[in-house]
Amino acid sequence: MTITTAGSSAADIEFHYDLGNDFYALWLDETLAYTAARWDGIARDEPDATALPRAQRAKLDHHLDLVGARPGDGLRLLDVGCGWGAMLEHASRDDRVAEAVGLTISRAQYEFLTARALPGVEPRLESWEDHTPERAYDAVVSMGAFEHFATAGMTRAERLDGYARYFEACHRWLRPGGRMSLQTIAYDGAADGSGPVGEFVGSDIFPGGRLPRLSEIAAACDPYFSVVALTASAEDYARTLASWSARLLRAREEAERLVGPEGYRRYRRYLRASEVTFLRGAATLYRIGFRRRAEPLRLSV
Ligand SMILES: C[S@@+](CC[C@H](N)C(=O)[O-])C[C@H]1O[C@@H](n2cnc3c(N)ncnc32)[C@H](O)[C@@H]1O
């Protein structure tokens, strides 16, 4: 089966995500969420063992709130870039969602999710570019996948075109009045991924990815969606990365057994370097809520 993407290729994704489910399970929390948690109201001195899963579930609830899922709604939900299924599992236990479809282009994640057999959940090994749902969705969420929808060599015009195609597809998949949420890292300030940290992460950790800027997201979504909520929190990612780093440090022996001493060192460096990138304000994290426009507007992007 061929996976179509104009952004990170299936091989790029495998390079990162197929390093081994057991390795990621060592330093992610029990939800296996691999995106920034939401730390509002979680005390700094709360032990990591409870604080991180609580902050991750708060993030998942925030996205369900952004798409307007209320108790008893029983929505049909699409999760674009579902990872190891943090949202799919959360949603499957919740009467706000009755059916959930998750897209990933990582074979290891897909096999892991298929084996989990969560009730009401359909994992698919498929890029959003190939997705043709049988029925419309009430809501679409996506966390940490948009960073893969463009690649380093693209021009701004090419990125805008790819992002606009994503929003157009979401518009097509959603029912009238449908809602959507997006969580993505984005460049802030003058940064554009050049410099030693960006180059190390781009070549040794996440080959094939390119972060968006807020102006690009705004231009690309405008014909299809109105923005109804937007928050930025570099701190949320910095604190999540610090928590992952501490967990990886504690699991050093087992991590080295699974990915070797070099793999362990590379991930420690990536987590620390990324934390510093957020603390210095070179990148930030957006969580955006959207409402589907009844008809696309004729705007040039
Ligand atoms: C950082 S992980 C985030 C996983 C999950 N959303 C979470 O919060 O834990 C990024 C996910 O995006 C997926 N992805 C990347 N490009 C994709 C594409 N073109 N279509 C569908 N999924 C994609 C990857 O397979 C991976 O599951």
PDBQT file of the ligand as one rigid body, heavy atoms in Angstrom, charges set to zero:
ROOT
HETATM    1  C1  LIG A 401       3.779  13.654  17.545  1.00  0.00    +0.000 C 
HETATM    2  S1  LIG A 401       2.718  12.336  17.014  1.00  0.00    +0.000 S 
HETATM    3  C2  LIG A 401       1.257  12.852  17.860  1.00  0.00    +0.000 C 
HETATM    4  C3  LIG A 401       0.353  11.723  18.194  1.00  0.00    +0.000 C 
HETATM    5  C4  LIG A 401      -0.910  12.037  18.967  1.00  0.00    +0.000 C 
HETATM    6  N1  LIG A 401      -1.744  13.014  18.321  1.00  0.00    +0.000 N 
HETATM    7  C5  LIG A 401      -0.615  12.458  20.396  1.00  0.00    +0.000 C 
HETATM    8  O1  LIG A 401      -0.988  13.580  20.766  1.00  0.00    +0.000 OA
HETATM    9  O2  LIG A 401      -0.037  11.664  21.130  1.00  0.00    +0.000 OA
HETATM   10  C6  LIG A 401       2.377  12.725  15.275  1.00  0.00    +0.000 C 
HETATM   11  C7  LIG A 401       1.430  11.773  14.561  1.00  0.00    +0.000 C 
HETATM   12  O3  LIG A 401       1.133  12.333  13.268  1.00  0.00    +0.000 OA
HETATM   13  C8  LIG A 401       1.051  11.286  12.334  1.00  0.00    +0.000 C 
HETATM   14  N2  LIG A 401       1.176  11.825  10.963  1.00  0.00    +0.000 N 
HETATM   15  C9  LIG A 401       2.210  12.494  10.407  1.00  0.00    +0.000 A 
HETATM   16  N3  LIG A 401       1.949  12.798   9.108  1.00  0.00    +0.000 NA
HETATM   17  C10 LIG A 401       0.699  12.319   8.858  1.00  0.00    +0.000 A 
HETATM   18  C11 LIG A 401      -0.143  12.308   7.709  1.00  0.00    +0.000 A 
HETATM   19  N4  LIG A 401       0.249  12.839   6.536  1.00  0.00    +0.000 N 
HETATM   20  N5  LIG A 401      -1.375  11.739   7.817  1.00  0.00    +0.000 NA
HETATM   21  C12 LIG A 401      -1.788  11.188   8.984  1.00  0.00    +0.000 A 
HETATM   22  N6  LIG A 401      -1.027  11.170  10.110  1.00  0.00    +0.000 NA
HETATM   23  C13 LIG A 401       0.199  11.709  10.045  1.00  0.00    +0.000 A 
HETATM   24  C14 LIG A 401       2.144  10.326  12.764  1.00  0.00    +0.000 C 
HETATM   25  O4  LIG A 401       1.952   9.045  12.190  1.00  0.00    +0.000 OA
HETATM   26  C15 LIG A 401       1.961  10.364  14.284  1.00  0.00    +0.000 C 
HETATM   27  O5  LIG A 401       0.950   9.442  14.643  1.00  0.00    +0.000 OA
ENDROOT
TORSDOF 0
